[in-house]
Amino acid sequence: MRHLPGEKRIGRACLLCVLMICLGMTGCLGMTGCGKNASGIGNQTSFSSAAQNESGDNQTDKAVANQAAQAAGNEAENNAAAGNDTTSGTENTAGTTAGQVNCRVSIRCDDILTDAHKKLVKNDTLWDYLPEDGIMLQDAAVTLKEGQSAYDALAQAAKAAGIEIDAQYSAMYGSYYVRGIGNLYEKDAGQTSGWLYKVNGEAPNYGCSSYQVKEGDEILFTYSCEE
């Protein structure tokens, strides 16, 4: 069949259109692929940034932890240099040690110095040994082992002060009986005169070697005269 010249031009034009359409689709596909690749690169960059941030955070946390540990170590060294005890978390009380108790001991004979009781004294040489104010010992600090008695506190305080004690153990009462302190004896100011003891202002109803001293006790040995 013989084609007309116009038909040839139309056929070429159609071929050209088909080629252009094909090329356009290929370009679009190529652009879509680039977009995907670009998106993938963007995601990769985002992940990389996140990893860098996480790494930076970890390094910051480690630095803070190291600074805190260094500060704690410096504080411990300062406490050790100052002699502070931080193991218990509580402040230590001066003089308190496990297995020990602290007390104070006084020895007084001022009752015999009253005019009424002076008349009961038969031995005039006694006045050479007695203090003018009647205080032989005032608030002497004594540290004992747990379980020790008021008599132990008296013996320790008197020995430290150079005061003589004359005491006798009584098997009947299971306790020491104090007969004399500082040359002042029982019955020196009447038949019922002698040494008594009090703890925190109260007189126990048993011997001084039967009373176990407690932390902070105030122990007084006082000479009582006959009324």
VENPEWO-V922441 format. One record per helix or strand. SS is the DSSP state (h for helix, s for strand). FROM is the first residue (numbers start at 1). LEN is the number of residues. Records with the same first field share a line. If there is no record, write none. Layout:
SS=FROM-LEN, FROM-LEN
This chain:
h=5-78, 110-4, 115-4, 124-5, 150-12
s=100-9, 135-11, 149-1, 165-6, 175-7, 184-2, 194-6, 202-1, 212-1, 217-8
